[in-house]
Amino acid sequence: MAVPGPFRSCASAVRLAGRLLCWSLAAAMVSAAVDAFLDPRARWWGIVWPLPWWLVCASALAWTVLRAREKADRPPPHDSVRSDWDRAA
């Protein structure tokens, strides 16, 4: 029986980390634009607006590690020479 949930395979974990990276980058850009153009005066804004940028860094690191692990676990294609596979990786 297949494992239920979002982490069925390493590839799905990489895909989720990539989506988190994209959405957190979008949120970070929006928060930077709001900070630059609207100049909010709320006390909490100075703490909140950099949080998406920290999430971008964390998700980029997670995606990098998961992607490297995925590539290391993948067997080379059967119809190519091993040196070609090493050069491409």
C-alpha positions, 0 to 999 in steps of 0.5 A: 500500500502506498504511503498517504500524504504529501511526502510519498517520495523524495520527488514530492518533497522536492516539489513541495519545497520548491512551491514553498520557495516560490510562494515565500519569495512572492510574499517577500516581494509583496511585503518589501513593496508594501514597506517601500511604497506604503510605509506602514507605521504599525509597530509590528510591521518592522518585525513582520515584513522581513519574515518572508525573506527568512522563509525564502532562505530556509526554503531555498536551503531545504530545496537544495538539500532535498534536490541534491539527495534526490539526484544522488538517489536516482540511478543513471539511465541504462542506455547512456555511458556512465561518464555522460551521466556524471558530467550532466549531474 
